[in-house]
Amino acid sequence: MVFKRQPGPLGVGGPTVDTVLDAGAVRPGGTLSGRVELAGGTDGHDVEQVVLELVARVETAPGEPGDGQPGSGEPGDGAGVVAFGRYPVGGAFRLAAGERREVPFSVRLPWETPVTELRGRPLGLTLGVRAEPAAGGDGDRSDPAPLRVAPLPAQEAVLEAFEQLGFGLRSAGLEHGRIGGTGQRLPFRQEIGLTPSARYAHQLDEIELTFLAVPDALEVVLETDKRGGPSSGGGHDALSRFTVPHTGPAGPQDWDDLVDGWIRESVEHRESYDCHAVFGHESPAPSPPSIPSASSTEL
């Protein structure tokens, strides 16, 4: 899925704007750099401010922001453009007719920025960066420049551990809404669907994985799905949450053992959830950066 192109120049005879990113992928919480290129039109314009905006194509339900409702600029096809970061990168200046000017920028991505690739392989997500100069009272935007985001080392280690344990990548997408009981900040979340290994195939149909990173730790949310389970039609999803420092598990435990322990705990929560339908229970929250036990909640 790609972004739709924005209108071209800033009004009749106005300047045009383009966003150019430096080469290579950026990690969540990392520095994104590049430049905004402006070219004057047939008339001079007073540019009041240049603002950089991070945007994503997010799956939405009818009536949710970005699904084609007024102001979203997108048709109601179940997916829309959602902005998740705005950064002023240039002050006021006069852009003469025919003049070319570059506005360099260097901004820090949110820690929850979704991952778009794994080992250089695209995951099928669409993130972009676009510039919005306010010129002579006419606000317009550049076409979004594709944003590549590589995983943090801890995120990559978790995904590699799932792979080593025999799980496969089924899907990756962005879903509108927040996960209750977490510190999620963005208005959407990334969900990575994993097919179970042979060991867990009789217990699980799928695991959905969500990363919620903060500066010193990574929260990992696992949703286990068992086809035909008693809670499958009840409108509630049992989640398990785990936290690990970016440096990895403490002591001799490796990532494979750590993630396998998460899976076992998640399966136990799933089975308990199906049998007793206990919603909203949480175990006491530990102090980071220790690795806490799982807790169940509602989505």
N, C-alpha and C positions, 0 to 999 in steps of 0.2 A: 504494500500500500504506500502511495506516495502523497506528498503534499500537492495541493492544487496551486497553480500559479496565482500570484497577486497581481493587481493592476500595475501597469508600468510606471510612468513618470508621475511626479507629484503635481498633478494638475496640468492644464494646457500650458506648454512652454516651460514647465517646471523641471527641476533637476531629476536625475535618476540615481538610484542607490543600489549597491550590491554589497553582499557580505562574503568575505573571503577568510576561511579558517586556515591556520597553519597546518601543515601536513601531519598525519599520524593520529592515533586514537588518544583520548584523554581518559583518566580514571575518575570515578566519583570522588568528589572533594578535591580534585586536582585543578590545575590552572589551564583555562582555555584562552588561547591567544589568536589574534588575527587582525584584520583591519576592515573598516567600512569604507568603501570607495564611493565617492559622490562625483557626479558630472553635472555641471550647470547646464540649464536649458537655454532657451532663446532669451529669457529674461533673468535678471539677477534675483536672488531670494535670500531672505534672512532666515537662517537655520537657527531655531531657538535652542534645540538640544538634540543630541543623538542618543537613542536608547537601544540597547541590545536586549533581545527577548529570546528565551529558550522555549521551544514548543515541542509537543509530542502528539502523535496520532493515538488516541485513546478510545477503547471500546466503551460505549455509553448506552444506557437504557433511555427510552423515550422520556423527555422532559428534563434530563440531566444536562448540565452545562456542556457545551461543545458538540451537541448532537444535532445541530441545525436549527436550534432555537435562535431568536433574535440576538444578534451580537456575536454569534459563533462564526458566521461567515461560511458555514459548511452545510451541505444537505443533510437531512435526517436519515442517514444510512446506517445508523448504529455505531458510527465512529466519527470523531470530530477532533479538531485541533484544540489542545489545552495548553495554555501558557503556564510555565512553572518556574520562571525566573526573569526578572527585569533588572537591567544594570545601566545607569547613565554612564556613557563613555565619552561624551564630547559636549562642550559648552556651546554658547552662542557664537555664531560667526556669520559673515556675509559671504555667500557663494555667488560669484559674478557669473554672468552669462558665458557659457562655454568653458568655465574653469573646472579643473579636475583637482580633487582634494582627497587625501586619505586620513582617516581617523583610526589610529592603532588602538587596540584594546587588549587587556589581560584581566580576566575575571575568574573567580573560583566557582566551580560547579557545586551544586548541592550534593551532600553526601548520599542522598537517596536517588540520585540520577540513575535511571535504568541502564543496564548493560546491553549494548547492541551487538556485541560479538564475543566469541570465545575462541581463543587461539587464532584470531584473524578471520574466523568463519562467521558471517552475518547470522543473527538470530531471527531476522525478519521484522524487527521493530523499526519505527520511523521517528527519529528525533531530528530537530533542526534548530538553526540559529538565524534569526532575522533582525535587521536593523530598522528602526523607525525614527526618521528625522522629522521633527516638527518644523515645517518650513512655511513661513508666511501664513500660518494658521491652518495649513493643509497637512494633515497627518496621513502618511502612507508608509508602506513597509516594503523591504526588499523581499525577493523570493527566499525561502529558507535554505540555508546552506546545510547539507547533511552533516549531522554530528555523530562521530564514531566514539563509542565509550567502551573501553576494555574493563574487565573485572579487576577489583582490588585483589591483592594476593590471597587474602582469606576467602573471598568469594570464589576465586578460581580453585583454591584448595578444596573447598566444600564440593564444588561440582566435579572435580577430578575424583574425590573420594566416592561420590555416588557412582561414577563411571567404573571405578575399580571394584565396587561392590556389585556390579552387574546391572545397574539401572541405565536406562536409555532416555535420550531427549525426545519428548513427544511434541512439545509446543512451547512457545514463548509469546506473551502478549502483555498489554497494558490494560488494566481494568480500573474504571472510575470508582472512587470511594476509598474509605480508610478502614483499616483493621482495628476493631475495638480492643482496648487494653494494651496497645503498643504506643510507642512514641512517634508514630508515623507523622510526618509533616506535609508531604506532598498530597495533592487532592486525588492522586491515583497511585496504583501499586503495580509492580511487575510480578507476573506469575509465570513460573517456569514449570511446565508439566513433565513429569518423569514417569516412564513405564517401570514397573517393578522387576527386580531380578527373579530368577527361578525360585530362590529361597522364600521370597515373600509373595509370589504370584497367587497363591491360594488365599492370602489374607488381604491383598491390596489390588485395586484396579489401577490406581494412579496416586502419585504424590505430587502436590503442587507446592512449589518452593518460592518463598518471597524473601528477599534480602532488605533489611532496613539498617543501613550503616549510620554510625555517628563517628565523631573524630577519633575515639579511642576503642571502639568495639563494633562488633557486627551482630545484629539480632537476626536470627534465622527463624522464619515462621514456616512450619510444615502443616499442610492440610492433607490428611490421609483419606482416601476415598475407596470404599469397598462396594463393588457393584451389588445392588439389591439389598444393601444394609437397611435395618429398620429405620434409620434416620434419614435415608436418602431422599424421602419425599416430604420431610418435615420443615424444610426451609431454613435449617440451621446447619452450620458446618463446624465440626470439632477441630480446633487448631491446637498445635503444640508450639511453644516458643522456647528458643534457646539463645544464649548469648555467649560469644567467644571473643577474646581480644584479637585485634588484628595480627598480633604476633603468633597466634595459634594456641593450642591447648598447653596448659602448664604441665611440667613433669615429663615422664617418658611416653605418655599417651600420644599416638599419632592420629592424623586426620581420619584415616579409615576406621579405626576403632571408635573414635569420637562420633563420627557420623552414623556408624552402625548402632551405637548406643542410642542416638537420637531416634533412629528408625524404630528400634524396639520399643522405646518409650511411647512413640507416636502410635504404634500399633496397639499397645496396651490401652492408651487413651481412647482410641477408636472403638475397641471392643467394649470398654467400660461405658463409653458414650452410647453405643448401640443398645447395651443391655439395660442401662439405668436412665438414659436421657437426662443426665445431669448437666445443666448449662450454667455457664458463668463462673465456675469454680476456678480459683487461682491459688497457686502455692505462694508462700511468702517470697517477695522479690529479693534476690541477693544483691550484694554490693559488687559492682564491676571491679576488676575484670574477671572475677571467678565465673565458672561455668555453672549456671543454675540448673535445677531440675525443670522438667517441662511443666507447663500449666495449660489448662483447657479454658477456652472462652468461646464467645459467639462472634460470628462475623455479621 
